[in-house]
Amino acid sequence: MTTTKETTTLETPITEEFDVLIVGAGISGVGGAYHLTQQLPETSFVVLEGQDSFGGTWWSHRYPGIRSDSDLHTFGYRFKPWSGPPIATAEEILKYMGEVIEENDLAKHIRYNHRITSANWSNEDNHWTIEATQTDTGNVKRFTAKFLWMCQGYYRHSEGYTPDWEGMDNYEGKIVHTEAWPEDLAYKNKNVLVIGSGTSAATLVPAIADDCKHVTVVQRTPTYYTPGANRNDLAETLRELEVDETWIHEIVRRQIIREQAIFTKMAREEPEKVRKELLAGVRAILGPDYDIETHFTPDYRPWRQRIAFIPDGDFFKAINSGQASIVTDEIEKFTKKGLLLKSGEELEAEIIVTATGFNMNVLGDIDFKIDDTPIDFSKTVTYRGMMFTGVPNLLWVFGYFRASWTLRADLLADFVCRLLKHMHKNDLEKVNVILRPEDKDMELLPWIDPENFNPNYLTRALPILPKRGDKPEWQHTQDYWREKDDIPAIDLDAPEFKYH
């Protein structure tokens, strides 16, 4: 049960006590709350969310056209069927998440506008003390929790990443990052430059191109894309046969997961074949005369960075229509009217959009301590990308790059619930992960192998991320098709778990 304890001094806020505290009411946090109510209904818990509503990315990102780049049959929860198009808008995803909250009476557990500033583990009391500031009032709130479940995602919602280009202060137009899109931005009948070539740029361009005078995408290097129809033929066939939506959801999920496994394996073992297939999909829309080699042929093998799905090829259709174009070059500097490129070409525009990615946060940028001593996560070793040596009773949900984030969120939710049941059954209050004797001389490596996956946001953050080892237990494998069997099979009495 939840208890509230009055403190003895006026300066110290009231402390609320819970068994579990979930950080974040995005896709992972809402899913975690659901699993707790279903698998551990007697557990008291609270979800603290820094924004003023649920949804995470889908609430904070407001730029035109914002949509998923994963199919919703697998990005959606395993426990709630998705019946819309595979690629969904932010509005559709928020509606879906709102239904999960309403149908399972989760709203009473969620506190919005609570930005967590610190978390301190006490070895004497075997609990975390969490302090949060209410962003709407400035009041400080205090909570204790026996277990901390980090579901806050992996980047800062408050700011996107923008390189510091020379001359930005000289530009007379408006500079906007996709993560901070003004609701009143007037782009109609104006020339717009979009810097970047990832999912955000490919989503934004077709959403604004018809209204703009012209949109020019400026990219330093090309990105892989895969265009396709925004429908799942198997799902539609099963609906025509009047199969129950719950069955359709499970069948389609299995189909997609199998196809993803085949594609991922092929990208690793036959990268040139996959490259040709991806480029053929783009060429089929842009035509044989378009310079695919310059603008859409990356110099890295497929899947070393995320591949953006382009529903119904809308990004390429905007280029075909003449409303949008791509320039592949490096930026020398900003000018009063636009951008000067290293080739000497100058591009003019009234608005420049920086779709240049984001800054990672490591576990919410929270001030973590153990017995008032700061934790340096870069000095820890990750256990399967979810727990960290020397940090008790804490789990971080970090999803997949090559499969839907939610697949791992569901897997780890099962693990948390199983771990908490195990500890309760055996009257245990504290769990640490520790290196075993056979791990003593194990080489410690960066969080992710850059040869495996190397987007810029991750590369920039490697110095502050935990280390990995060269054994499956001590790394985030990014392999759902292995983890879907390995994580449920984890032996909670294995020597890497140390309990008190």
C-alpha positions in Angstrom: 0.0 0.0 0.0 1.0 3.6 -0.5 1.9 5.5 2.7 2.4 9.2 3.3 4.7 10.3 6.1 4.7 13.8 7.6 8.2 15.1 8.1 9.4 16.8 11.3 10.5 20.1 9.8 8.7 22.6 7.7 11.6 22.9 5.2 11.5 19.2 4.2 8.6 18.2 1.9 6.2 15.3 2.7 7.6 12.0 1.6 5.4 9.5 -0.3 6.5 5.9 -0.2 6.0 3.3 -2.9 7.3 -0.1 -3.8 8.1 0.9 -7.4 8.7 4.3 -9.0 8.5 4.5 -12.8 10.2 7.4 -14.5 8.4 8.6 -17.6 4.9 8.2 -19.0 5.9 7.5 -22.6 5.5 4.2 -24.4 7.7 2.3 -21.9 6.4 3.9 -18.7 2.7 3.4 -19.6 3.5 -0.2 -20.6 5.4 -0.8 -17.4 2.4 0.5 -15.4 0.1 -1.9 -17.2 2.3 -4.9 -16.5 2.6 -4.0 -12.8 -1.2 -3.9 -12.4 -1.6 -7.2 -14.2 1.4 -9.2 -12.9 1.8 -7.6 -9.4 -1.5 -6.1 -8.5 -0.6 -5.6 -4.8 2.4 -3.5 -5.6 2.2 0.2 -4.9 3.7 2.4 -7.6 3.8 5.8 -9.1 4.7 7.1 -12.5 6.5 10.5 -12.6 6.4 12.4 -15.9 8.2 15.7 -16.5 5.8 16.8 -19.3 2.2 17.8 -18.8 0.7 14.7 -20.4 1.6 11.2 -21.4 3.2 10.1 -24.7 6.9 11.1 -24.4 8.2 11.7 -28.0 4.6 11.7 -29.4 3.7 14.5 -27.0 6.9 16.6 -27.1 7.4 16.6 -30.9 5.0 18.9 -32.7 6.5 19.4 -36.1 4.2 18.9 -39.1 3.8 15.3 -40.2 5.3 13.7 -37.0 4.7 9.9 -37.3 6.3 6.6 -36.3 9.1 5.1 -38.2 8.3 1.6 -36.9 5.2 -0.3 -37.7 2.5 0.0 -35.0 1.8 -3.8 -35.0 5.1 -4.2 -33.2 5.6 -0.7 -31.8 2.2 -1.1 -30.2 1.9 -3.2 -27.1 1.6 -6.9 -27.3 -1.5 -6.8 -25.1 -3.6 -4.3 -27.1 -4.3 -4.8 -30.8 -3.4 -2.1 -33.3 -6.1 -1.8 -36.0 -4.9 1.3 -37.9 -2.3 1.7 -40.6 1.2 0.3 -39.9 2.8 3.8 -39.9 0.8 6.1 -37.6 0.7 9.7 -36.8 1.5 11.1 -33.3 -2.2 11.8 -32.9 -3.1 8.2 -33.6 -0.4 6.9 -31.2 -1.5 9.2 -28.4 -5.1 8.1 -28.9 -3.9 4.5 -28.6 -1.9 5.2 -25.5 -4.8 7.1 -23.9 -7.0 4.1 -24.4 -4.5 1.9 -22.6 -4.5 4.3 -19.7 -8.3 4.6 -19.6 -9.1 0.9 -20.1 -6.7 -0.1 -17.3 -7.4 2.7 -14.9 -3.7 3.8 -14.9 -4.3 7.6 -14.7 -4.5 7.5 -10.9 -0.9 6.3 -10.8 0.6 9.1 -13.1 1.8 12.4 -11.8 2.5 15.0 -14.6 4.8 18.0 -14.5 7.1 16.2 -12.1 10.7 16.7 -13.2 13.1 14.4 -11.2 16.2 16.2 -10.1 17.9 13.6 -7.8 17.8 10.0 -6.8 19.8 8.7 -3.8 20.0 5.1 -2.8 20.4 4.3 0.9 22.1 1.1 1.8 20.8 1.4 5.4 17.2 1.7 4.4 17.3 -0.2 1.1 15.4 2.3 -0.9 15.7 5.2 -3.3 14.8 8.7 -2.2 13.7 10.7 -5.3 13.2 14.4 -5.4 11.1 16.1 -8.2 10.2 19.6 -9.0 6.7 20.4 -10.1 7.3 22.3 -13.3 3.9 24.2 -13.0 4.3 25.3 -9.4 8.0 25.0 -8.5 7.2 22.9 -5.5 9.6 20.1 -4.5 8.1 16.7 -4.0 9.9 13.7 -2.3 9.3 10.0 -2.8 10.9 6.8 -1.7 10.8 3.6 -3.7 12.2 0.2 -3.2 12.8 -0.2 -7.0 13.5 2.4 -9.6 12.2 1.7 -13.2 13.8 4.1 -15.7 11.4 4.5 -18.7 12.3 8.0 -19.6 13.7 7.2 -23.1 17.1 8.1 -24.2 17.2 11.7 -25.4 16.4 15.1 -24.0 12.9 16.3 -24.8 13.9 19.9 -23.8 16.4 20.4 -26.6 17.5 19.0 -29.9 21.1 18.8 -31.2 22.2 21.6 -33.4 25.9 21.9 -34.5 27.5 25.2 -33.9 28.0 26.5 -37.4 29.8 29.7 -38.2 27.7 32.7 -38.9 24.4 31.5 -37.3 24.0 34.8 -35.5 24.3 36.6 -38.9 21.3 34.8 -40.5 18.4 37.2 -40.9 15.7 34.5 -41.2 14.4 32.1 -38.6 16.2 29.0 -37.4 14.0 26.2 -36.0 14.8 22.7 -34.7 12.2 20.0 -35.3 12.1 19.3 -31.5 11.1 22.9 -30.8 8.7 23.6 -33.6 6.7 26.8 -33.0 3.0 26.4 -33.4 2.7 29.7 -35.2 5.6 29.2 -37.7 4.6 30.8 -41.0 6.2 28.8 -43.8 3.5 29.1 -46.4 4.9 30.4 -49.8 8.4 30.6 -48.3 11.7 29.0 -49.2 12.7 26.6 -46.5 16.0 24.8 -46.0 16.0 21.5 -44.0 19.4 20.4 -42.7 19.6 16.7 -42.1 18.6 13.5 -43.8 17.1 11.3 -41.1 13.6 10.3 -40.2 12.6 13.8 -39.0 13.6 15.4 -42.3 11.9 12.7 -44.4 8.7 13.1 -42.4 8.7 16.9 -42.3 9.4 17.6 -46.0 6.3 16.0 -47.5 4.1 17.5 -44.8 5.1 21.1 -45.7 6.2 20.9 -49.3 2.9 21.7 -50.9 2.5 24.9 -48.8 6.1 26.1 -49.2 7.5 28.0 -52.2 10.2 25.3 -52.2 11.9 23.0 -49.7 15.6 22.1 -50.0 17.1 19.3 -48.0 20.7 19.9 -47.2 22.5 16.7 -46.2 26.2 16.1 -45.5 25.8 12.4 -46.3 23.0 10.2 -47.7 20.7 7.9 -45.6 19.1 4.6 -46.5 15.3 4.7 -46.9 12.7 2.1 -47.7 9.5 3.2 -49.4 6.4 1.1 -49.2 2.6 1.1 -49.0 1.2 2.1 -45.6 -0.8 -1.0 -45.2 -0.3 -4.6 -44.2 -1.8 -6.9 -46.7 -2.0 -9.8 -44.3 -3.9 -7.8 -41.7 -6.3 -6.5 -44.3 -6.9 -10.1 -45.6 -7.6 -11.4 -42.1 -10.0 -8.5 -41.5 -11.9 -9.4 -44.7 -12.1 -13.0 -43.3 -13.6 -11.4 -40.1 -10.8 -12.8 -37.9 -10.8 -11.4 -34.4 -8.5 -8.3 -34.0 -6.6 -10.0 -31.1 -5.7 -12.8 -33.4 -4.8 -10.5 -36.3 -2.5 -8.5 -34.0 -0.6 -11.5 -32.9 -0.4 -13.1 -36.4 0.8 -9.9 -38.0 3.3 -9.2 -35.2 4.8 -12.6 -35.8 4.9 -12.1 -39.6 6.7 -8.7 -39.2 9.2 -9.9 -36.6 10.1 -12.9 -38.8 10.6 -10.6 -41.9 12.7 -8.2 -39.8 14.9 -11.1 -38.6 15.4 -12.2 -42.2 16.2 -8.7 -43.4 18.6 -8.0 -40.5 20.5 -11.2 -41.1 20.7 -10.4 -44.8 22.0 -6.9 -44.1 24.8 -8.4 -42.1 25.7 -11.3 -44.4 24.8 -9.9 -47.8 25.1 -6.1 -47.4 25.6 -5.4 -51.1 22.4 -7.3 -52.0 20.4 -5.3 -49.4 22.0 -2.1 -50.6 20.9 -2.8 -54.2 17.3 -3.6 -53.0 17.0 -0.4 -51.0 18.3 1.8 -53.8 16.1 0.0 -56.3 13.1 1.0 -54.2 14.1 4.7 -54.3 14.9 4.5 -58.0 11.5 3.1 -58.8 9.9 6.3 -57.6 12.5 8.9 -58.6 13.2 7.4 -62.0 16.3 6.2 -63.8 17.7 9.6 -64.5 17.8 10.8 -60.9 21.3 11.0 -59.3 20.7 8.2 -56.8 24.5 7.6 -56.4 25.1 11.1 -55.0 22.0 11.7 -52.9 20.8 8.3 -51.7 23.8 6.0 -51.6 25.4 5.9 -48.2 29.0 4.8 -47.7 28.2 2.5 -44.9 26.5 -0.9 -45.0 22.7 -1.1 -44.4 21.6 -1.1 -40.7 24.7 0.5 -39.2 22.2 3.4 -38.8 18.4 3.3 -38.6 16.6 2.8 -41.9 13.6 5.1 -42.3 10.4 3.7 -43.7 8.7 6.1 -46.1 5.0 5.4 -46.2 3.6 5.5 -49.7 6.9 7.0 -50.8 5.7 10.5 -49.9 9.1 12.0 -49.4 10.3 11.0 -52.8 7.0 12.1 -54.4 7.6 15.6 -53.0 11.0 15.5 -54.8 9.4 14.3 -58.0 6.8 17.0 -57.9 9.5 19.7 -57.9 8.3 21.0 -54.5 11.4 19.6 -52.8 15.0 18.9 -53.7 18.1 17.5 -52.2 21.6 19.0 -52.0 24.4 16.8 -50.8 27.2 18.9 -49.5 28.8 20.3 -46.3 27.9 23.6 -44.8 30.7 26.2 -44.8 28.8 28.8 -42.8 25.5 30.6 -42.4 25.1 33.8 -44.3 22.6 36.7 -43.9 20.3 35.0 -46.5 20.9 31.3 -46.0 23.8 28.9 -46.3 27.1 28.9 -48.0 28.2 25.4 -48.9 31.8 24.1 -49.2 31.3 23.7 -52.9 30.8 27.5 -53.1 27.0 27.3 -53.8 24.8 29.6 -51.7 21.3 28.6 -50.8 18.8 31.3 -49.7 15.7 30.8 -47.6 13.5 32.6 -45.1 13.5 29.6 -42.7 16.2 27.1 -41.9 15.1 23.9 -40.1 17.7 21.9 -38.3 16.6 18.3 -38.3 20.0 17.4 -37.0 19.1 14.8 -34.3 19.1 15.0 -30.5 21.2 14.9 -27.4 21.1 11.6 -25.4 20.4 11.7 -21.8 21.8 9.0 -19.6 19.0 7.8 -17.3 17.1 11.1 -17.5 20.1 13.4 -16.6 19.2 12.8 -13.0 21.7 13.4 -10.2 22.2 9.8 -9.0 23.9 8.9 -5.8 24.5 6.0 -3.5 24.6 7.0 0.2 25.2 10.6 -1.0 28.1 9.6 -3.2 27.6 10.5 -6.9 27.3 7.6 -9.4 29.4 7.7 -12.6 27.6 5.4 -14.9 30.5 5.4 -17.4 32.4 3.5 -14.7 29.8 0.8 -14.5 29.3 -2.3 -16.7 25.9 -2.9 -18.1 24.0 -6.2 -17.5 22.2 -6.9 -20.8 21.8 -3.1 -21.4 19.3 -2.9 -18.5 21.1 -3.0 -15.1 24.5 -1.7 -14.0 27.2 -3.1 -11.7 27.1 -1.4 -8.3 23.7 0.3 -8.8 21.1 -1.5 -6.7 17.4 -2.0 -7.5 17.4 -0.1 -10.8 16.5 -1.0 -14.3 16.7 1.1 -17.5 14.5 0.4 -20.5 16.6 0.9 -23.6 14.9 -0.5 -26.7 16.0 -1.7 -30.1 17.4 0.1 -33.0 16.5 -2.5 -35.7 13.2 -3.5 -34.2 10.4 -1.7 -32.4 11.3 -0.1 -29.0 8.2 -1.6 -27.4 9.3 -5.2 -28.1 12.0 -4.7 -25.5 9.9 -2.6 -23.2 7.5 -5.6 -22.9 10.3 -8.1 -22.5 11.9 -6.0 -19.7 8.6 -5.4 -18.0 8.2 -9.2 -17.7 11.7 -9.4 -16.3 11.1 -6.6 -13.7 7.9 -8.3 -12.5 9.6 -11.7 -12.3 12.5 -10.2 -10.4 10.3 -8.4 -7.9 8.3 -11.6 -7.3 11.5 -13.5 -6.8 12.7 -10.9 -4.2 9.4 -10.8 -2.4 9.1 -14.6 -2.2 12.6 -14.9 -0.7 12.3 -11.9 1.6 15.0 -10.0 -0.3 15.3 -6.2 -0.3 18.3 -5.4 -2.5 19.7 -6.7 -5.8 23.0 -5.8 -7.4 24.5 -7.2 -10.6 28.2 -8.0 -10.2 31.0 -9.3 -12.4 31.7 -13.0 -11.8 35.2 -14.4 -11.2 35.3 -15.5 -14.8 34.6 -11.9 -15.9 37.6 -10.5 -13.9 39.8 -10.0 -16.9 37.1 -9.3 -19.4 37.8 -6.4 -21.8 35.6 -3.4 -21.2 34.2 -1.8 -24.4 32.0 1.1 -25.4 28.2 0.7 -24.8 27.6 -0.2 -28.5 30.1 -1.5 -31.0 30.5 1.3 -33.6 30.9 -1.3 -36.3 27.5 -2.6 -35.4 25.6 0.7 -35.0 27.0 4.2 -35.1 24.5 7.1 -35.4 26.0 10.4 -34.4 23.9 10.9 -31.2 25.1 7.6 -29.9 28.7 8.2 -30.8 28.7 11.6 -29.1 27.3 10.0 -25.9 29.6 7.0 -25.6 32.0 8.7 -23.1 29.1 9.0 -20.5 27.4 5.6 -21.2 28.1 2.4 -19.2 30.6 0.0 -20.6 29.9 -3.4 -22.1 31.8 -6.7 -21.9 32.5 -9.3 -24.6 29.9 -11.8 -23.2 26.2 -11.7 -23.9 25.4 -11.0 -20.2 27.4 -7.8 -20.3 26.1 -6.1 -23.4 23.0 -4.7 -25.1 23.0 -7.1 -28.0 20.3 -5.2 -30.0 19.1 -8.6 -31.0 15.4 -9.0 -30.2 15.3 -12.4 -32.0 17.8 -13.8 -29.4 16.6 -11.8 -26.4 13.0 -12.9 -26.8 14.3 -16.3 -25.6 17.2 -15.3 -23.5 15.6 -12.7 -21.2 12.7 -14.9 -20.1 15.2 -17.7 -19.4 17.5 -15.6 -17.1 18.3 -17.5 -14.0 17.6 -15.1 -11.1 19.8 -17.1 -8.8 22.8 -17.0 -11.2 26.1 -15.7 -9.7 25.8 -12.3 -11.5 22.9 -11.4 -9.1 23.8 -10.5 -5.6 21.0 -10.1 -3.1 20.6 -8.8 0.4 
